[in-house]
Amino acid sequence: MNINKDPIKKIAIVGGGTAGWFAASTLISVFKSSGLQIELIESEEIGIIGVGEATIPPLISVLHGLNINLVDFIKATQGTFKLGIQFEDWHTKGEHFFHPFGSIGKPIDGYDFFQCWLKCRAEGDKTPLMAHSPETILASKNKFFPPFDVKNTPLERADYALHLDSGLAGKFLRDFSEKKGVVRTEGKVETVQQHPNGDIKSVTLASGQVIEADFFIDCSGFKGLLIEETLKVGYEDWSQYLPCNKAVTVQTDNVGEPAPYTVAKAREAGWTWRIPLQHRTGNGYVFCDKFISDEQAKATLLDSIQGQPLMEPRFIPFTTGMRNKTWHKNCLSLGLAQGFLEPLESTAIHLVTKSLAVFIRMFPASTHNETLVNEYNRAIRKDYEEIRDFLVLHYCTTARDDSEFWRSCQTMEIPESLQYKIDYYKVAGGLNIKAEELFQSTSWHAVFHGMHVEPSRYNPTLDTWQAEKLKSILAQGAQGLANICDKQPSHKQFIQQYCSAPKL
């Protein structure tokens, strides 16, 4: 039996940017010995959105999987390190909380750490939950840690991601891909040709060049040239859950030392971000234009920045949601062509790389298999819905009533899946999280706790412990963590020593 009947011989990727070049890099690395041809079509005339500059820890594993040297990547992208996100003014003005990576504490004699902390708090202990988070303590001290030199220490459970220049990341991945054999074609797609069964046959460029392929990947941005304009799969709008529909962005020069975290500060009609890179800082305001004008949003952003602007502010309209089918016929969509979830938790690049990983596991033949397509679409929808619910949690639990936007968030419609999570958590801190989900217990505990969603009790099995003994164990752990964090280099020192980028 020929198990590789009707193999795909050529894939055409329409669109570059981070999504397109991650697709090219991944596919050429996985199929380098199979003879698969990969051609990427992009137009300098169109350019890229290039906003997202914060990432989450799975990116590090993706880079390792591609055999990309992490230090080289950081230098090439003017990268800095990210231990989590600092949320300011989300629950009420003047309050802040930190969403760290890694884990908070560790199990004690098989008992869940969070339940141990809940019992200690019920017994009068005032130690903050995040005193047991390595990333939170490091971030509060503006420090980073040598990940290669922390075995058998409390920092062993710490994790990190990167801040990067997405335009430079695309250039790095383009160079990486082309050296491995990906063909890049400059040009703007003018028309798309289809087979009688509806599959995409070829694309024709403005130059008249016709490019045929067995399979196509749509990385054409919000436009969705192939998946939407040609195949018309439709778009599921999630504005009822996530009402922000515009962003205004600006780059500034750096002021002071770069923080090892992203800042997300709630504003009158949305939130602003601040992302420090080695050569500049990225800033933006994600807002709902029902509650604030473009000019007001621009003024708010410019009032919030710390350095001198390096560009004119740029507006980006968007509709939160996803394609009804992210893979249809012989076309896979990625990045903005696939869907959009606001960058509050820095998930854009992750959704690209996760989609590619799932696609490769189900890699098709040149003839259709609807079972593969349906399972892929089910899996990616589940990823989007999980992230959507986590984002909505930041809004619907606010206590702010100082603007019409935040008052509307208090009564907003929320998905049933999220309401169940909230109700279940309120009983005794329970989390119904599956192993394959992106956001694990640390993330949910951080946001629930930061937004004052509290369990009514702890698990009564903890009553087998003497409260004072448990308090002593937690106190020793927090002190040990604080001590080792004090000894780490500053974020700036670590970058200068190991991965300082050339000046641009």
N, C-alpha and C positions, 0 to 999 in steps of 0.2 A: 504493500500500500504506500502510495506517495503522500506523505503527511503534509508536504508543502506544495500542494497543487495550486496552480494559478497564483504564483507569488507576485507581490507588488514589486515592480522594477524601478519605478520612479515616483518620487513625491515632490510636488511643487508647493512651496510656502509663499503665500502672498502677503507681503508686509514684513518689515524688519523690526526694529526696536528690541526691547528686552524679550518680549514674547517670541518674536520670530527667530531671533538668534539663539535663544534658549532651546527652541524646538530643533533648530539646525544642529546645535552642539550636541544635544542629547541623542538625536537619531543617528548622526554620523558616528558617534562614539559607540552606540549599541550595535549598529549594523555595519561597522567598518569593513568586515571581512565577507559580507554577503553579496557585494556588488550593487547594492541599492544606490540609485542616483538621487541626490537631493539638490534641488535648485531653489534659491530664494530670490524673489522678485521684490525690489523696493525702489522707491522714488525719492531722491533727495528733495524734489519739489514738494512732496507731501509732508515730509518730516515725521516726527513722532510727538506724542503727548509728553512723555518724559517727566512725569510728576513724581511718581513714587520713588522715594529714596530710603525708606526704612524697610527692614526685612524682619523675619522671625527665624529661630534657630534651625529649622529644617534645611534652610539654604546651605548651611555649612556642610551638611551631609551630601547634598546634591553636588556641590563643588568637589568634594572628595571623590564622589562616585565618578565624576568626569575626569579625574586625575588632574584637576586644576590646582596649582600651587596657591594656597590661601594667601600667603604674603604677597605674591605677585598680583593676585586679584585685588587685594586691598590697596596696594600702591597704584595700580592702574585705574582704579575707580575713586581715588581720593577718599578711601573709606575710613570710617571710625567704628567704634564698637558700641553695641547696644545691649544693655542688661534688662531692659523693659521699658515701660511707658509711665511717665508721671502724669496723672490726671488731676487737673486743677479746676476747682469751682464746679464740679459736676453735680454733686449732691446738694450742696449749698455753697454760696460764695464764701471764700476764705478757707474752705476745706480742701485737702488734697489726699490722694492715695496713690500707691504705686502698684502697677501690675508687673510682677517679675517673671522671668523665665525660671527654669529649674524647678526645685521643689521647696516647700516650706516645711522645715523640720524633717524628721524621719521617724518611722514607726518605733514605738517603745514597747518592747516585749510582745510584739504582734498587734498592738493597739494602734489604730489610726491616729496620726499626730494631731490632726485638727480636733478630734474628739478629746484628746488629752488636754489640749489648750482650752477647749470649751469648759471642761470640768474645772481647770485651774481658775479660769475667769469667774465661774460661778462661785468658787470658793474665795473670791476676793483678790486674785492676782491681777494686777494692772498692766502687766507686760504686753506690749502690742504684738499682734500676730506676726507682723512683718519683722519683728526683732529676730525671727527665726528663718528669715529669707536671706541667703547670701547675696543675691543680686541687689536687694533693697538696701542692705547695709553698705555694700560697695558703692552703689549709686549715691547714697546720701553723703558719702565722703569723697565723691568725684574720683573714685579709684577703679582700676581694672585689675585683673589677676592673670598671671601666666598660666594658661590652661594646661600647658604641658608639664607643670611642676606643682600640682596640688594633690597628688594621690595621698590617701590616708589622712586628709585634712577635711574640715567642714566645707571647704570650697570645692571638694570633689563633686558635689552634687549641683554646682552652679552651671549655668548655661548662658549662651550669648548669641547674638546675631550681629548684623552689620547695618550701618548707615552707608549709603553709596550714591554716587552720581549715576543715575540710570542711563544717561546718554553715553557716558564713558563705559558703563557695563556692557551696553550694546556693542560698542566698538571692540571691546576686549573679546566678547563672544564671537563677533564676526571674524576677527583675526584667527581665533582658535578654530573656528569651523572651516574657514577657507584653507587653512594649513592641512586640515584633515580631508579635504576634497569636496567640500560644499561649493557649488557654483553660484555666484551672486550675479544677478542680472539687473542692471539699472533700467528702470522704466516704470511708467504709469499704466496700470491695466485700464483699458478702455471698454472692452467687451468680454463677455464670458460665453463660451459655446457649450452646449449640453448634448449628451447622447439622447436617443429617443426615449430611454427609460428614465431620463431626468438627471442622471449622473453628469458631473462636470467633465467635459472632454478636454477643453483647452481654454487658455486666456490669450487675448490679443492685446499687445501693448500699443501705446500711442505711436510708436515707431513703425508699427505694422508687423512686428515680430510675433509669431504664434508659438506658444509654449504648451505642449501637451504633457500629461502625466496620468498615472493610474490613480493617484490619490492626491488630494489637495488639503492644505492646512491654511485656514483663514486667520491671519493676524493683521487684518486691515483696520483694526480699531473699532470705535463705536459704529462706523459705517456698516460693518459686516457685509462687505462686498459679495462674498460667496454665500455664506450661511444664511443671510437675510435678503439681500437685494436679488440674489439669483435663486436660492432654494426656498426662500420665504417660509422659514420655520416658525416665525412669530417670536414675540418677546413677552415675558411675564414681568409685569411692572410691580415692584414692591414698595412703591412710594407711600402706601398706607402704613407701612411699618417703619420706613426710614425716609422721612420727608425732605431731608436736605437734597438739593438738586443742582447746586452750583459750587464751584470752587474758584477762588482767586488766589494766584500764587505769585511769589516774588523771591528772588535770590538776593542775599545780602552778604557783605563781607563779614568776617568773623570778629567777634568782640569777646575777649577773655578766652579761657580754656574751654575746649569742647567737652560737653557733658556726655557721659556714657549712657545716655538714654534719650528717648524722644519725649517732648513735652506736648501734651494735648490739653489745651485750656478752653473751657466752655465759655462761650460768648453770648451776646444777646440773641442771636438767631442761628447758633451752630457752635463751631469750635475752631480754634486755630492750632496749627502745628508748628513746631520748631525742630529742625533736624540739623545737627552740626556735622559738617564734613571737614576734611583737612584744609580745603581751599576756599570754602564759603559755607554759608548756612542756607538751608532751604526753609521757606516759610509759606504758609497757606491758610486760607480761611474757607472752611466747608460750611455752607449756609443754605437756608431755605429762602428763596426769593419771594415767598408769600409774606414774609415778616420783616424783610429789610431790602432796600434797593441796592443795586450794584455799586453805586457811588458810596453809599454808607458802608457797605462791606469792604470796599477798597480802602476807605478811610480808617476803618477799624483795624484792618491788617497793617497798614502803614504806621498806625499809632502803636502797634504791638511789637514791631521789630526792634532789634537791638543794634543793628549795624546799618551802614549805608546801602541803599538799594543798588543792585548791579544791573537791573533791567526794568523795563516797564511792567507793572503788574499785568498778568494774563488771566482771562476768565475762561473757565471750562465748564460748560453745562453738561449735565448727565442725568440719566434716569436709573435709579437703583433697580436691579433685577437681573434676570438671566434669560438666555434663549430657551424656548420651549424644548428644543433639542439642540444639544451642543455638538453632537455628531449626527449627521444626516447624510444618507447615501454615501458618496465617496469624499465627504468633506468633514473635517474636524475643525472646530473653532477654538481659538485660544485667546487669552488676554481680554482686552476690551471688546473684541468681537464675540466673545463667549458670554460675558456678563460683567456687571459692575457692582461692587460693594464698596462703600466709602472707605477711605484708607485709615480709619480709626485704629484698627489693630494690625495694620501693615500686612495684609494677606494677599495682595495682588500677585506678587512674584510666586508666592507659595501655590496659589491656585493654578498658575501656569505649569510649574514643575510637577505638582501632584497630578494634574490632568495628563501630562506626558507620561508619567509613571504608570497610571492606570491604562492609558492607551497602549503602551508597549506590552503590558501584560496580556492585552487582548488583541495584539497586532493582527490586522485582518489579511485576508487574501484579496486578490483583485475582484473576486466575486463576493456578493453581499452575504453576510450572515446576520440576520436581524437579532438573533439572540445576543451576539456580542454587542451590537449597537445599543440594544435596549438596556443591557446590563451596564454598559458604560454610562449612558445617560442617567440611569438610576443612581449610580455611584457618585457622579459629579453633582447631581441635584442635591443629594444628601450632604455633600461637603458645603455647597452654597447655603443650604438651609441652616446647617449648624452654625456657620459663621454669621449668617443673618440674625439668628436668634441671639447670639452672643453680643452683637452690636446693639440690637434693640434693648438689651438689658441695661446698657449704659444710659439710655434715654428714659425708659419708662419708670425707672426707680428714682428719678430725681425728686427733690423736695423744693426746687427753685420755683418761685412764683413771681419773679421780678420782671418777666417779659412774657408777651403773648406766646412766643415759641415754646418756652419751658412749661407754661401752664398747659399748653396743648399736649405736651409730652406726658403729663401726668394722667391724662385720660385717653391716650392714644390706643388704637387697636394693636394687640400683640398676638403673635401666632400661638395656637393652642399648645404646641410643643414647648414653647418657652414658659407659658403659664404653668404647665405641669412641672417643669424644672423648679420654678419659683416656689410653688406650693409644696413640693416634696422637700426642698431645702429648708423651708421654714419649720418643718416638724422637728428635725434633729440634725440638720446639716447634711442631709443625704444628697448624693449626686448620682444620677443615672447616666453614666458616661461609658461609652464603648471604647475599647482599646484603639480602634482605628480613627477615632475623632481627633481633630487638631487640638482643641482646647481641653486640657485635662484638668485635674482637680485644682492645681495651683491657680490657674486662670479664673475658674469659677469662684473659688474662695476669695481671691483678691478683689474681684469686682462686686460680688455679693457683699463682702465685708466693707469695702470702700463706699458702697452705695447704701449702707445701713440696712441691708436685708439680713436679718438675724434669725438663727434657729431658736425655737422656743425652749429647747432643752438639749442636753448632751445624751449620748447613748448610756443607759444605766449600767451597762457592764463595767464602765469605768469606776463604779462605786466599790469595786473590789480593791481599788488602790487607795492608800492613805493620801489625802490631799496634800499634806506637807511634803511627803516624799516625792510626789509627782511635781509639785512646784519646784523643789530643789533640783530635780533632773532638768526641767525646762530652763531654770535660771542658769545652770552650769552650761547648758548648750548655747544659750544666747550670749553669755559672757565669752565663751570660747570662740564663737563666731565673730563677735566684735573685736576680740584681740587679734585674730588672724587677719581680719579686714584692715585693721590699722597698719599692718606691716606691708601691705601691697603697694605697688607703685601707683602714682596718679595716672589717670587715663592718658594725659598728655605725655608723661614720661614713658609709658609703655609704648605708645605709638612712635615716639622719637627713637626709642631703642630698637624696635623690631620691624616697623613697617611704615616709616616716614615716606610719603610720596614726593616725587619731584614737583617743584613749583610750576604752575601753569602760567 
